[in-house]
Amino acid sequence: MYVYIAIAAYFVVLFLTLRDIRIYRRTRFESYRKGAMKGIAASTIVLIGAVITPLNPNIGLLFVLIGMFLNKKGAREKVFNDANATERMLGKTDLQQ
């Protein structure tokens, strides 16, 4: 069961990182580039935790938790004006550069 939690956390971090990359490529806002870089580091730590979880669930999930905390993005510019929830989830922005 713990392995599934770690794998789900990895895919969530990876999805949010790919969303930040897509928004950065469209808008060139620096905060989204920094968020993508944090997401890459966090996904690496979560992946290490997912690999360790079958051997020792406590240590593995600790790595997953640390990776999730490192994935905190911070303040961002407003890039969505009239987007619905699906468009926001996929990273479609109203602003383009």
DRENTORKOL-3810 file (N, C-alpha, C; in nm, 4 decimals):
REM DRENTORKOL-3810
@n.u->0.0811; n.v->-0.1194; n.w->0.0000; ca.u->0.0000; ca.v->0.0000; ca.w->0.0000; c.u->0.0860; c.v->0.1266; c.w->0.0000
@n.u->0.1972; n.v->0.1236; n.w->0.0761; ca.u->0.2835; ca.v->0.2405; ca.w->0.0849; c.u->0.3497; c.v->0.2727; c.w->-0.0493
@n.u->0.3778; n.v->0.1691; n.w->-0.1246; ca.u->0.4415; ca.v->0.1884; ca.w->-0.2552; c.u->0.3478; c.v->0.2654; c.w->-0.3469
@n.u->0.2195; n.v->0.2345; n.w->-0.3419; ca.u->0.1221; ca.v->0.3039; ca.w->-0.4263; c.u->0.1122; c.v->0.4520; c.w->-0.3901
@n.u->0.1211; n.v->0.4818; n.w->-0.2614; ca.u->0.1191; ca.v->0.6217; ca.w->-0.2174; c.u->0.2409; c.v->0.6956; c.w->-0.2705
@n.u->0.3573; n.v->0.6323; n.w->-0.2626; ca.u->0.4802; ca.v->0.6950; ca.w->-0.3106; c.u->0.4760; c.v->0.7157; c.w->-0.4620
@n.u->0.4241; n.v->0.6185; n.w->-0.5346; ca.u->0.4152; ca.v->0.6310; ca.w->-0.6806; c.u->0.3151; c.v->0.7393; c.w->-0.7193
@n.u->0.2029; n.v->0.7460; n.w->-0.6502; ca.u->0.1043; ca.v->0.8511; ca.w->-0.6784; c.u->0.1637; c.v->0.9892; c.w->-0.6515
@n.u->0.2391; n.v->1.0032; n.w->-0.5441; ca.u->0.3032; ca.v->1.1317; ca.w->-0.5136; c.u->0.4030; c.v->1.1684; c.w->-0.6218
@n.u->0.4763; n.v->1.0707; n.w->-0.6730; ca.u->0.5733; ca.v->1.0972; ca.w->-0.7801; c.u->0.5021; c.v->1.1496; c.w->-0.9042
@n.u->0.3928; n.v->1.0865; n.w->-0.9426; ca.u->0.3223; ca.v->1.1312; ca.w->-1.0621; c.u->0.2576; c.v->1.2683; c.w->-1.0437
@n.u->0.2137; n.v->1.2998; n.w->-0.9238; ca.u->0.1582; ca.v->1.4328; ca.w->-0.8977; c.u->0.2658; c.v->1.5398; c.w->-0.9126
@n.u->0.3828; n.v->1.5167; n.w->-0.8542; ca.u->0.4920; ca.v->1.6134; ca.w->-0.8656; c.u->0.5365; c.v->1.6263; c.w->-1.0101
@n.u->0.5446; n.v->1.5148; n.w->-1.0803; ca.u->0.5853; ca.v->1.5176; ca.w->-1.2209; c.u->0.4838; c.v->1.5924; c.w->-1.3067
@n.u->0.3545; n.v->1.5712; n.w->-1.2815; ca.u->0.2502; ca.v->1.6404; ca.w->-1.3564; c.u->0.2570; c.v->1.7911; c.w->-1.3341
@n.u->0.2740; n.v->1.8333; n.w->-1.2086; ca.u->0.2814; ca.v->1.9765; ca.w->-1.1792; c.u->0.4072; c.v->2.0398; c.w->-1.2386
@n.u->0.5154; n.v->1.9634; n.w->-1.2431; ca.u->0.6382; ca.v->2.0138; ca.w->-1.3036; c.u->0.6201; c.v->2.0333; c.w->-1.4538
@n.u->0.5589; n.v->1.9365; n.w->-1.5195; ca.u->0.5345; ca.v->1.9493; ca.w->-1.6630; c.u->0.4384; c.v->2.0645; c.w->-1.6936
@n.u->0.3425; n.v->2.0872; n.w->-1.6050; ca.u->0.2514; ca.v->2.2010; ca.w->-1.6207; c.u->0.3276; c.v->2.3327; c.w->-1.6097
@n.u->0.4192; n.v->2.3425; n.w->-1.5129; ca.u->0.5001; ca.v->2.4634; ca.w->-1.4984; c.u->0.5892; c.v->2.4861; c.w->-1.6198
@n.u->0.6447; n.v->2.3798; n.w->-1.6733; ca.u->0.7282; ca.v->2.3923; ca.w->-1.7934; c.u->0.6454; c.v->2.4448; c.w->-1.9096
@n.u->0.5252; n.v->2.3931; n.w->-1.9240; ca.u->0.4387; ca.v->2.4377; ca.w->-2.0344; c.u->0.4017; c.v->2.5857; c.w->-2.0180
@n.u->0.3682; n.v->2.6270; n.w->-1.8971; ca.u->0.3328; ca.v->2.7667; ca.w->-1.8742; c.u->0.4539; c.v->2.8564; c.w->-1.8959
@n.u->0.5726; n.v->2.8111; n.w->-1.8523; ca.u->0.6924; ca.v->2.8918; ca.w->-1.8736; c.u->0.7224; c.v->2.9079; c.w->-2.0222
@n.u->0.7067; n.v->2.8027; n.w->-2.0991; ca.u->0.7343; ca.v->2.8123; ca.w->-2.2431; c.u->0.6380; c.v->2.9075; c.w->-2.3129
@n.u->0.5171; n.v->2.9197; n.w->-2.2602; ca.u->0.4200; ca.v->3.0106; ca.w->-2.3217; c.u->0.4381; c.v->3.1553; c.w->-2.2779
@n.u->0.4742; n.v->3.1772; n.w->-2.1512; ca.u->0.4741; ca.v->3.3133; ca.w->-2.0980; c.u->0.6121; c.v->3.3707; c.w->-2.0701
@n.u->0.7115; n.v->3.2861; n.w->-2.0488; ca.u->0.8483; ca.v->3.3276; ca.w->-2.0139; c.u->0.8555; c.v->3.4005; c.w->-1.8792
@n.u->0.7630; n.v->3.3716; n.w->-1.7888; ca.u->0.7689; ca.v->3.4276; ca.w->-1.6549; c.u->0.8710; c.v->3.3497; c.w->-1.5729
@n.u->0.9563; n.v->3.4231; n.w->-1.5028; ca.u->1.0671; ca.v->3.3618; ca.w->-1.4292; c.u->1.0180; c.v->3.2742; c.w->-1.3139
@n.u->0.9059; n.v->3.3082; n.w->-1.2526; ca.u->0.8582; ca.v->3.2290; ca.w->-1.1390; c.u->0.8196; c.v->3.0877; c.w->-1.1810
@n.u->0.7709; n.v->3.0712; n.w->-1.3028; ca.u->0.7355; ca.v->2.9376; ca.w->-1.3508; c.u->0.8600; c.v->2.8569; c.w->-1.3853
@n.u->0.9674; n.v->2.9235; n.w->-1.4284; ca.u->1.0927; ca.v->2.8525; ca.w->-1.4530; c.u->1.1498; c.v->2.8027; c.w->-1.3209
@n.u->1.1472; n.v->2.8884; n.w->-1.2189; ca.u->1.1966; ca.v->2.8468; ca.w->-1.0878; c.u->1.1104; c.v->2.7338; c.w->-1.0313
@n.u->0.9802; n.v->2.7413; n.w->-1.0529; ca.u->0.8922; ca.v->2.6343; ca.w->-1.0073; c.u->0.9201; c.v->2.5026; c.w->-1.0770
@n.u->0.9512; n.v->2.5084; n.w->-1.2059; ca.u->0.9853; ca.v->2.3867; ca.w->-1.2791; c.u->1.1171; c.v->2.3282; c.w->-1.2294
@n.u->1.2131; n.v->2.4144; n.w->-1.1992; ca.u->1.3412; ca.v->2.3649; ca.w->-1.1476; c.u->1.3234; c.v->2.3005; c.w->-1.0101
@n.u->1.2412; n.v->2.3622; n.w->-0.9249; ca.u->1.2119; ca.v->2.3025; ca.w->-0.7948; c.u->1.1400; c.v->2.1693; c.w->-0.8126
@n.u->1.0515; n.v->2.1639; n.w->-0.9102; ca.u->0.9771; ca.v->2.0410; ca.w->-0.9357; c.u->1.0661; c.v->1.9275; c.w->-0.9820
@n.u->1.1681; n.v->1.9588; n.w->-1.0603; ca.u->1.2611; ca.v->1.8546; ca.w->-1.1047; c.u->1.3382; c.v->1.7990; c.w->-0.9856
@n.u->1.3853; n.v->1.8870; n.w->-0.8983; ca.u->1.4571; ca.v->1.8414; ca.w->-0.7786; c.u->1.3645; c.v->1.7613; c.w->-0.6873
@n.u->1.2419; n.v->1.8108; n.w->-0.6701; ca.u->1.1469; ca.v->1.7419; ca.w->-0.5823; c.u->1.1082; c.v->1.6059; c.w->-0.6393
@n.u->1.0907; n.v->1.5969; n.w->-0.7714; ca.u->1.0533; ca.v->1.4683; ca.w->-0.8309; c.u->1.1660; c.v->1.3671; c.w->-0.8170
@n.u->1.2897; n.v->1.4125; n.w->-0.8196; ca.u->1.4021; ca.v->1.3216; ca.w->-0.7987; c.u->1.4014; c.v->1.2653; c.w->-0.6570
@n.u->1.3762; n.v->1.3512; n.w->-0.5598; ca.u->1.3721; ca.v->1.3060; ca.w->-0.4204; c.u->1.2541; c.v->1.2119; c.w->-0.3974
@n.u->1.1392; n.v->1.2430; n.w->-0.4567; ca.u->1.0219; ca.v->1.1562; ca.w->-0.4424; c.u->1.0468; c.v->1.0220; c.w->-0.5104
@n.u->1.1153; n.v->1.0222; n.w->-0.6240; ca.u->1.1468; ca.v->0.8960; ca.w->-0.6911; c.u->1.2408; c.v->0.8105; c.w->-0.6063
@n.u->1.3388; n.v->0.8729; n.w->-0.5441; ca.u->1.4273; ca.v->0.7994; ca.w->-0.4528; c.u->1.3457; c.v->0.7396; c.w->-0.3383
@n.u->1.2519; n.v->0.8173; n.w->-0.2862; ca.u->1.1647; ca.v->0.7657; ca.w->-0.1806; c.u->1.0777; c.v->0.6513; c.w->-0.2273
@n.u->1.0301; n.v->0.6584; n.w->-0.3517; ca.u->0.9463; ca.v->0.5505; ca.w->-0.4054; c.u->1.0270; c.v->0.4225; c.w->-0.4229
@n.u->1.1549; n.v->0.4364; n.w->-0.4555; ca.u->1.2404; ca.v->0.3182; ca.w->-0.4708; c.u->1.2739; c.v->0.2578; c.w->-0.3341
@n.u->1.2912; n.v->0.3414; n.w->-0.2333; ca.u->1.3270; ca.v->0.2932; ca.w->-0.0998; c.u->1.2058; c.v->0.2357; c.w->-0.0259
@n.u->1.0860; n.v->0.2788; n.w->-0.0592; ca.u->0.9654; ca.v->0.2407; ca.w->0.0154; c.u->0.9446; c.v->0.0894; c.w->0.0275
@n.u->0.9654; n.v->0.0078; n.w->-0.0765; ca.u->0.9465; ca.v->-0.1368; ca.w->-0.0546; c.u->1.0453; c.v->-0.1963; c.w->0.0465
@n.u->1.1641; n.v->-0.1384; n.w->0.0572; ca.u->1.2637; ca.v->-0.1908; ca.w->0.1503; c.u->1.2371; c.v->-0.1446; c.w->0.2933
@n.u->1.2068; n.v->-0.0158; n.w->0.3094; ca.u->1.1784; ca.v->0.0413; ca.w->0.4409; c.u->1.0731; c.v->0.1507; c.w->0.4224
@n.u->0.9461; n.v->0.1200; n.w->0.4501; ca.u->0.8390; ca.v->0.2172; ca.w->0.4231; c.u->0.8540; c.v->0.3486; c.w->0.4994
@n.u->0.9043; n.v->0.3454; n.w->0.6212; ca.u->0.9169; ca.v->0.4689; ca.w->0.6993; c.u->1.0166; c.v->0.5648; c.w->0.6360
@n.u->1.1334; n.v->0.5164; n.w->0.5998; ca.u->1.2362; ca.v->0.6014; ca.w->0.5395; c.u->1.1926; c.v->0.6451; c.w->0.3996
@n.u->1.1338; n.v->0.5539; n.w->0.3234; ca.u->1.0892; ca.v->0.5876; ca.w->0.1880; c.u->0.9834; c.v->0.6964; c.w->0.1872
@n.u->0.8853; n.v->0.6834; n.w->0.2748; ca.u->0.7804; ca.v->0.7850; ca.w->0.2808; c.u->0.8317; c.v->0.9159; c.w->0.3404
@n.u->0.9368; n.v->0.9102; n.w->0.4204; ca.u->0.9997; ca.v->1.0326; ca.w->0.4691; c.u->1.0613; c.v->1.1088; c.w->0.3514
@n.u->1.1295; n.v->1.0375; n.w->0.2620; ca.u->1.1832; ca.v->1.1013; ca.w->0.1426; c.u->1.0711; c.v->1.1602; c.w->0.0563
@n.u->0.9608; n.v->1.0886; n.w->0.0443; ca.u->0.8465; ca.v->1.1382; ca.w->-0.0331; c.u->0.7924; c.v->1.2663; c.w->0.0300
@n.u->0.7799; n.v->1.2679; n.w->0.1616; ca.u->0.7301; ca.v->1.3862; ca.w->0.2309; c.u->0.8234; c.v->1.5052; c.w->0.2128
@n.u->0.9539; n.v->1.4817; n.w->0.2226; ca.u->1.0508; ca.v->1.5896; ca.w->0.2019; c.u->1.0406; c.v->1.6434; c.w->0.0600
@n.u->1.0280; n.v->1.5542; n.w->-0.0374; ca.u->1.0132; ca.v->1.5965; ca.w->-0.1769; c.u->0.8862; c.v->1.6769; c.w->-0.1997
@n.u->0.7782; n.v->1.6384; n.w->-0.1336; ca.u->0.6531; ca.v->1.7127; ca.w->-0.1484; c.u->0.6653; c.v->1.8524; c.w->-0.0881
@n.u->0.7357; n.v->1.8657; n.w->0.0236; ca.u->0.7567; ca.v->1.9978; ca.w->0.0817; c.u->0.8468; c.v->2.0840; c.w->-0.0047
@n.u->0.9456; n.v->2.0240; n.w->-0.0683; ca.u->1.0331; ca.v->2.1004; ca.w->-0.1570; c.u->0.9620; c.v->2.1452; c.w->-0.2840
@n.u->0.8514; n.v->2.0818; n.w->-0.3152; ca.u->0.7768; ca.v->2.1161; ca.w->-0.4358; c.u->0.6924; c.v->2.2421; c.w->-0.4183
@n.u->0.6944; n.v->2.3030; n.w->-0.3019; ca.u->0.6195; ca.v->2.4262; ca.w->-0.2784; c.u->0.6676; c.v->2.5337; c.w->-0.3754
@n.u->0.5761; n.v->2.5953; n.w->-0.4465; ca.u->0.6126; ca.v->2.6816; ca.w->-0.5582; c.u->0.6288; c.v->2.8285; c.w->-0.5224
@n.u->0.5479; n.v->2.8841; n.w->-0.4360; ca.u->0.5589; ca.v->3.0251; ca.w->-0.4015; c.u->0.4634; c.v->3.1114; c.w->-0.4816
@n.u->0.4862; n.v->3.2416; n.w->-0.4778; ca.u->0.3982; ca.v->3.3375; ca.w->-0.5460; c.u->0.4198; c.v->3.3318; c.w->-0.6966
@n.u->0.3105; n.v->3.3495; n.w->-0.7702; ca.u->0.3147; ca.v->3.3424; ca.w->-0.9158; c.u->0.2418; c.v->3.4602; c.w->-0.9777
@n.u->0.2728; n.v->3.4880; n.w->-1.1032; ca.u->0.2006; ca.v->3.5900; ca.w->-1.1778; c.u->0.0657; c.v->3.5331; c.w->-1.2228
@n.u->-0.0281; n.v->3.6217; n.w->-1.2501; ca.u->-0.1592; ca.v->3.5797; ca.w->-1.2960; c.u->-0.1521; c.v->3.5505; c.w->-1.4458
@n.u->-0.1752; n.v->3.4259; n.w->-1.4834; ca.u->-0.1683; ca.v->3.3885; ca.w->-1.6246; c.u->-0.3017; c.v->3.3388; c.w->-1.6774
@n.u->-0.3995; n.v->3.3192; n.w->-1.5905; ca.u->-0.5302; ca.v->3.2711; ca.w->-1.6319; c.u->-0.6329; c.v->3.3831; c.w->-1.6144
@n.u->-0.7034; n.v->3.4165; n.w->-1.7207; ca.u->-0.8092; ca.v->3.5156; ca.w->-1.7109; c.u->-0.9466; c.v->3.4499; c.w->-1.7135
@n.u->-0.9764; n.v->3.3794; n.w->-1.8203; ca.u->-1.1082; ca.v->3.3177; ca.w->-1.8367; c.u->-1.0976; c.v->3.1665; c.w->-1.8527
@n.u->-1.0015; n.v->3.1048; n.w->-1.7911; ca.u->-0.9812; ca.v->2.9610; ca.w->-1.8067; c.u->-1.0648; c.v->2.8842; c.w->-1.7051
@n.u->-1.1182; n.v->2.7712; n.w->-1.7497; ca.u->-1.1912; ca.v->2.6864; ca.w->-1.6558; c.u->-1.0926; c.v->2.5932; c.w->-1.5859
@n.u->-1.1424; n.v->2.5051; n.w->-1.5012; ca.u->-1.0552; ca.v->2.4206; ca.w->-1.4195; c.u->-0.9723; c.v->2.3247; c.w->-1.5041
@n.u->-1.0305; n.v->2.2700; n.w->-1.6100; ca.u->-0.9565; ca.v->2.1772; ca.w->-1.6949; c.u->-0.8425; c.v->2.2470; c.w->-1.7666
@n.u->-0.8680; n.v->2.3667; n.w->-1.8177; ca.u->-0.7625; ca.v->2.4408; ca.w->-1.8863; c.u->-0.6516; c.v->2.4817; c.w->-1.7901
@n.u->-0.6866; n.v->2.5163; n.w->-1.6680; ca.u->-0.5848; ca.v->2.5506; ca.w->-1.5682; c.u->-0.5015; c.v->2.4280; c.w->-1.5333
@n.u->-0.5668; n.v->2.3129; n.w->-1.5215; ca.u->-0.4966; ca.v->2.1905; ca.w->-1.4875; c.u->-0.3976; c.v->2.1521; c.w->-1.5967
@n.u->-0.4338; n.v->2.1743; n.w->-1.7216; ca.u->-0.3463; ca.v->2.1386; ca.w->-1.8333; c.u->-0.2436; c.v->2.2456; c.w->-1.8653
@n.u->-0.2554; n.v->2.3625; n.w->-1.8046; ca.u->-0.1554; ca.v->2.4671; ca.w->-1.8249; c.u->-0.1797; c.v->2.5555; c.w->-1.9456
@n.u->-0.3012; n.v->2.5581; n.w->-1.9975; ca.u->-0.3322; ca.v->2.6490; ca.w->-2.1068; c.u->-0.3450; c.v->2.7906; c.w->-2.0512
@n.u->-0.2655; n.v->2.8822; n.w->-2.1021; ca.u->-0.2658; ca.v->3.0172; ca.w->-2.0480; c.u->-0.3330; c.v->3.1120; c.w->-2.1452
@n.u->-0.3882; n.v->3.2208; n.w->-2.0888; ca.u->-0.4460; ca.v->3.3251; ca.w->-2.1725; c.u->-0.3375; c.v->3.4187; c.w->-2.2240
@n.u->-0.2301; n.v->3.4310; n.w->-2.1487; ca.u->-0.1182; ca.v->3.5165; ca.w->-2.1877; c.u->-0.0171; c.v->3.4351; c.w->-2.2672
@n.u->0.0316; n.v->3.4921; n.w->-2.3761; ca.u->0.1369; ca.v->3.4273; ca.w->-2.4521; c.u->0.2372; c.v->3.5318; c.w->-2.4934
@n.u->0.3611; n.v->3.4886; n.w->-2.5103; ca.u->0.4637; ca.v->3.5828; ca.w->-2.5486; c.u->0.5263; c.v->3.5414; c.w->-2.6791
END
